[in-house]
Amino acid sequence: MKVPWREYWEFLDAIVDIQTADGLRQFEAYLRHRLKELIDVRAAEREQQDLLHNVSLCQLMQLLNLSDCSPANFSQPQTLLLKLI
């Protein structure tokens, strides 16, 4: 008696039998998508690091404003760097 084995895969958000061609297709599509996401994140991180290396300390010091009481927004350093360019 041959019984298909299907499982719920949380990361796929689906019930899949990875022994079938369709199940493998779904799993491989997920892996391709995740790989693309990771490559994009790494590329963005590398681009941000390149921007930081190209900005001199003097340019960064120009961003300081001691008379301004509002807190600086350092959550998006690329915005600060774009002001310098």
For each residue, the residues with C-beta under 8 A, 3 or more apart:
1:
2:
3:
4: 17 20
5: 17 19
6: 15 16 17
7: 15 16 17 18
8: 14 15 16
9: 12 13 14 15 16 18 27
10: 13
11: 30
12: 9 16 26 27 30
13: 9 10
14: 8 9 26
15: 6 7 8 9
16: 6 7 8 9 12 22 23 26 27
17: 4 5 6 7 20 22 23
18: 7 9 23 24 27
19: 5 23 24
20: 4 17 23 24
21: 24 25
22: 16 17 25 26
23: 16 17 18 19 20 26 27
24: 18 19 20 21 27 28
25: 21 22 28 29
26: 12 14 16 22 23 29 30
27: 9 12 16 18 23 24 30 31
28: 24 25 31 32
29: 25 26 32 33
30: 11 12 26 27 33 34
31: 27 28 34 35
32: 28 29 35 36
33: 29 30 36 37
34: 30 31 37 38
35: 31 32 38 39
36: 32 33 39 40
37: 33 34 40 41
38: 34 35 41 42
39: 35 36 42 43
40: 36 37 43 44
41: 37 38 44 45
42: 38 39 45 46
43: 39 40 46 47
44: 40 41 47 48
45: 41 42 48 49
46: 42 43 49 50
47: 43 44 50 51
48: 44 45 51 52 77 78
49: 45 46 52 53
50: 46 47 53 54
51: 47 48 54 55 78 81
52: 48 49 55 77 81
53: 49 50
54: 50 51
55: 51 52 59 60 81 84
56: 59 60
57: 60 61
58: 61 62
59: 55 56 62 63 84
60: 55 56 57 63 84
61: 57 58 64
62: 58 59 84
63: 59 60 72 80 83 84
64: 61
65: 68
66:
67:
68: 65
69:
70:
71:
72: 63 80
73: 76 79 80
74: 77 80
75:
76: 73 79 80
77: 48 52 74 80 81
78: 48 51 81 82
79: 73 76 82 83
80: 63 72 73 74 76 77 83 84
81: 51 52 55 77 78 84 85
82: 78 79 85
83: 63 79 80
84: 55 59 60 62 63 80 81
85: 81 82
